[in-house]
């Protein structure tokens, strides 16, 4: 990727050198940097635009002929909000800026493989990269605060405003509400004690074999249940410790290079860790991951119990809700009579993409009021290995439909509010664009956005 990005950069700079120059200066390796736009009292440098493009491509955005036009338009728009934020003396939290800076730096260092690789990629010391990004992030935070302030100038909506929005908006422009499902469940966990003991005994055996001379990587390839790293001998690659479960990161960072940990438990399972290399808050380690495995006997035992519970419900000996409170092991739903709700919004309605695939495969074939056969799935965290057995009762289905005032008031309210906010933002941009001195270099004269009034 690196060579590809450098090739694109050299091409653009060659084109820039042949165009009309506002201000130009030489920078690293003799390439030409230049001011490509003036907006008010601010300048936008070609190097700044290229850094944004470089970061986007590093994050997987594919380059096309308009990518630099889109980046430049975003930078110009940001400058309009930034200028107003300064005039309004808006402040942002340095802690928030620093936190986001650290998160992005760790993400990039992980992708590139550490500080040395990052310095080679960016052609400058990492502290300079941090300083540049800190300034850019501070501007982004100020811009966002100003955008929020402008958006809040949109008028408050009354129910009659929402109703008018619904009546006046063409049907093909109203939100489409996906099919939603409301369901109850009774969930049983298998007996983990014996399975966990078996996993720990096996990991202790592996650790003993490694200490006696067997290669960690060989055992990881043969036995680890993490397929992504097993093919590399368990090696994870240089990454920030913040990307791992705290228990895993703490255990890994406490190791010396080549040292093997004791058994470490995380929500993903049980691990042995071998340190390969540490670099500041980043490390490269190998691991062997094992998870408790359950037998057909465990499955049969749970299924038989769920079958018995279903029979009681079907015979009207007990309601599904009371059975859930009495028998279900899931602490988040049994207290509500088995009703499953989103832990963030509190909504009891789920769209397809919000359901685990195994659960959806059962729910989609049920009729309202029908109870499923017992099936095996994963727990609410959705991680493989966290086995759980269930029966489900489909309580209600709301078919996919165009939003209506009676049924989807809150969604229409949000949609109307968002449109008013976007209108306020667009009007702000247009007003500031008309009253601000703007000059854009001719190498960007092909950009589509220039037809929107950026050049007077």
N, C-alpha and C positions, 0 to 999 in steps of 0.2 A: 504493500500500500504506500510505503514511504516514497519509493522511487516514482510511483504514479503521481503522487501529490506534488513532488518537486518538479516533475515534468510539466504539469499544468501551470504551476507557479511561474516557471521560466517563460513559458509561452505567453502568458498574460503580461508579464513584465516587458517582454520584447515588444508586444503590441503597444503597451503604454508608452514605451520610450519613443515610438514613432508618432505618437499623437501630440495634441496640443498640451503643453505643460503649464500647470499653474505654478507650482513650486516643486522642485525635485532635489533629491540628495542621494548620494551613494550609501548603500548599507551593505551588510555582510555579503562576501563573495562577489562584490562588484555589481549586484543587481540594483536596479533603480527603485527607490521608494518615491512616492509623490503624493501630494494632496489631490484627492480625486473629487472632493466636494467641500464647498464652504456653505455653512448654514448658520446664520446669525454670527456669533463670535466664535463658533466652533469649526474645526477642520476635521475632515475624515481622511485618514491616510490609507493608501493602498495596502500597506503592510497590515493595518488593522483589519481591513476587509478580508485579506488573505488568511489571517489568523482565524477569523470566524469560519471561513470556508474550510480551512484545515481541520478545525475542531468538528464541524458537521460531518465531514467525510470520515474522520476517525470514529465517529459515533454511528457510522453505517449509512449516512445520507448519500445517495448516489448523485454524482455531479452531472448536470446537464447545461445547456447553453445559457439558461436563465438563472442559474444558481447565484451568480454574483450580482445580477440585477435584483433578485429577491433579498439578498443580504444587504445590499446598499439601500434599498427602500426601507428595510427594517431599521437600519442605522440612522437614516435621515428622520424617520418617524420618532425614534428614540430621542434624538437630539431636540425635537420640538417639545416633547414632554419634559426632558431633562432641564431645558432652559426655564420652563415655567416652574418646575419644582424648585429650582434655585431662587427664582423670584419670590416664590411663596415660602422660602426658608424651610422646606420640608427636610426632615432628618430621618435617617434609617439607623437601625441598631447595628453597631460594629460587630457585636457578637453574632448576629444573624448572617452578616456578610462573611465573617470568618468561618462560621460553621458550613456555609454553602461552599466557600472556597476549599475547605478541607475535604468536603465530600467529593467535589469535582476533581481535585488533585489526586485523591486516592483512586478514583475511578480510572483516570487517565494513566496513572502509574501502574495500576493493575493491568490495563490493556497493553501497555508498552513494555512492561516487565521490569519496572524499577526506575530509580532516579537517573542512573547513568544512561539507560536506554532513552529516557524522556529528554535528557539534555542533548543527546545526539539527534533525536527527532526534531526538537525545536531549535537546535543550533544556538543554545544559550544556556547559562546556568539556571538551575531549577529555581533559585531564589528570585531571579529576574522574571521568570514565568509567573511565579506566585504574585510578585508585585504588580505585574501587568494585569493579571486576572483579578486581583483584588480591586484595582481601580475600575475595571470593566464591570465587575459585579456590583460595586457601589453605585455605579451609574444605572445599572439594570434595576436595582432595588428602588432607587429614586424614581426611575421611570415608571415602575409598577405602582408605586405609591401614588404618583400623579395620575396615572390611568384610573386607579381606583377612586381617586378624589373626583375626577371628571365623571366617571360612571355614576357616582352617587348623586350627581346633580340631576339625574333623570327623575321625573316626578313620581311620587308614590302612587300605587295603583289601588283603586277601590274594587270591590266585586263587580260593580257596573262597568268599570274600565276593562276588566278581564272579559266580561261578557261581550262588550263591544269589540274587543280584539278578536274574540272567537267568531263573531258574526261577520266581521269585515275581512277576515283573512281567508283567502281562497283555500278550499279544502285540500288541494294538493300541496299547500305550503304549511299546513298544520302538522304537528308532531305525529309520528306513527308510534303507537304503543305496542310493543311486542307482546306475544302471548305470555300470561303470567299464571303461576301455579301457587296455590296455597295447600300445604299438606301437614299431616301429623306423622310422627314416627315413634316406634318403640325400638330402642337400640340396645344390644347386648355386646359387651366386650368379652373376648376370650380370656381364659385364665392365663395371665402373663407370667406368673411366677416361675413355672418350670421352663418355659421357653427362654426367658431372660437368663436364667441360671445356665442353660445350655449354651447360649451365645457367649456369656462371660467365660465359661470354661474353655470354649474353643479359642477365644482371643488370648487367654492366658497361655494356652498351648502354643499359639503362633508366636507370642512374645518370647517364650522360652526357646523356641527354635531359632528365632532371630538372634537372640543373645548368644546362642551356641554356634552361630556362624552362617545360618541360612540368610539369603538376600530378602530384605523387606519387599523389594519390588516384585520378586517372583511370587511371593505369597499374596501380594495385593492383586496381581494379575489373575491369579488362579481363584481367589476366594472373595475379593471385595465386592459388595453389592452396589457400589457406586460405579456404574458403567462408564461415565465420562472420564474418570481418573484411572480406573482399573486397566484400561488399554495402554496407559502410560506408566504402568508399574505403581499406580497409586499417587503419582505426582500431581499436585494441584496447580503449580505455577506460581510465580511471584505475585502476591496480591496483598491488599490492605487487610489488617486484622479485623477491621470493622465489617468486612463482608461475611464473616463467619459467626456462628453462634458464640456468645461470650465464653462458655465453658470450653469450647474447642480452641478459640483464639488464646485464652489464658494458658491452657495446657501447652499449646504449641510454643508460645513465646517464652515459656519457662524452660524449654529444652535447649541444650547445646547442640551444635551441628552434629548429626549422626546419632544422637541420643533418641531412644524410644520411650514413649510415654507409658503410663499405666492406662487402664481402660478409662475412656472418657465417654460419658453419656450426654447426648444432645437429643432434641426432638426428632432428629433423623435416624437415630439408632445408637449403636455403640462402636467406638473407634479405638484403634491403635494409631498413634501418630509418630512419625519420624521426621525430625527437623533436617531440612536440606540446607537452607540458607536464610539468614535474617539480615534485614536492611532497614534500620529505623523502625517504623511501625508496620513494615511489610515483611512477609516471610513466604518462603516456598517450602512446602512440606509434602511428605507422602502420608497416605492414611489407608487403613483397611477398615471398611465399614461393614458391619453385620447387623441384621435386624432380627428380632424374634420371629420365628416361623411357627406356624400353627398347623396341626395335623388334621387329617380328615375326621378324627375323633372329636377334636375341638369344634369343628364346623358342624358335625352331625348333632352334637350335644346342644349347640346354640339353635340350630334349625328346628330340632324337636321341641325345644321350649317355646320358640316363636310360633310353631304350628299349634301348640296347645293353647297359647294365649289367643291366637286368631280364632280357634274353635270356640273358646269361651265368649269372645266378642260376637261372633256370628250367631251363636245360640242365645244372644241377649242376656247372658249371665253376668256380663260386665260391659261397661262402655269402653270405647277405645281410650278416652281421656283418663278414666280411672285406672285402666290397665297400664297406661304409660306412667302415671304417678307411682304405681305399685311396683312395676317390673323394669322400666327402662333404666339404663345405666348412664344415659347422656344427661349431665347436670344442667345443660342450657335449655333443654326442651321438656324434660319430664315434669318440671315444676309447673309448666303451662299446659299440662295435659297432653304433652307430646307435640304441641304446636311449635314449628320451627320458624324462627324469626332472624332477620339479618342483624348481626351484632352491632353494626354501625348505625344503620338507619332505624332499626326497630321494626321495619316493614315485614309483614308475614307473606308478602307476595314476591315470587322469584321469577325472573326471566331465565330462559334456557342457559345463557352464558354465566349466570350466577350459580347454577347447580353443578355439582360434580358430575362428570360424564356417566358414571355408573348409576347414580341416583336418577339422572334424567332418562336414561334408557329404560328404567322401570316406570317412572311417573308418566311418561308420554303415552304409554299404552293402557293406563288405568282410566276408568270412567269415574266421574264424581261420585264419592261415597264408597268406592270400591277399595278393598284392602289387598295389597300385593302379597305374593308368596315371599317367604324369607329369601334374602339375598345378601351377598357379601360385598362390602364396599370399604371405603376408608373413613376415618373420623373427620370431624369438622375442620381440621387443619389440612386435610386432603393429601397428606404425605403417605407415599407407599410404605407399607409395613405396619402402619397404624390401623390394623384390621378391626372392623366392627361389623356386626350382623344386624339386619333390620327387617322390619315390616313397615310399610308406609300406607297411610290412608289419604287418598286425594280428597281434599275438602272443597276446593273450588278452582275453576279455570276461568280466566278472563281472556277470551280470544283476542288475537291481534286486531287492532282497529285504529282508525283515525281518532285523535283525542277529541273528547266531547266536554262541553261545559259542565254537565251534570256529573260525569264520572271521573274526570281528570282535571278538576279545577286547579290543584296545586301545580300540576305540570304546565298548564296553560298560563298560570300566573308567572311561573319562572320564565317561560318562553317570552311572554310579553315584557317582563322586566328586563330580560337580557337584550331584547331588541331595542328597547328604549335606551339602555346603557350603551349599546353599540352605536346608536344614532347620536348620542351625546358625544361619544368619542370621535366619530367621523366628523361631526360639526366642529369639534375642537381642532382636529387636524387640518380641516379645510381653512378655518379662520386663521390659525397660526401660520399655515403655509402661505396664505395671501399677504400676511403682514411681515414676513421674515425674508431677509435677503438670502437667496439660495443660488448657488452656482455649481454646476455639475460638469465634470470633465467630458470632453467629446467622445472619449473611448466608450462611454456608456450611452451614447445617443440612440442605440438600438433598443434600449430597455423599454418594455411595454408600459411600465408605470409612469414614465415621463409624460404620457398623454393625459394623465389624471390631474394635471395642473401644477406639477412640481416646478416646471420652467415657465416663467411668465413671458 
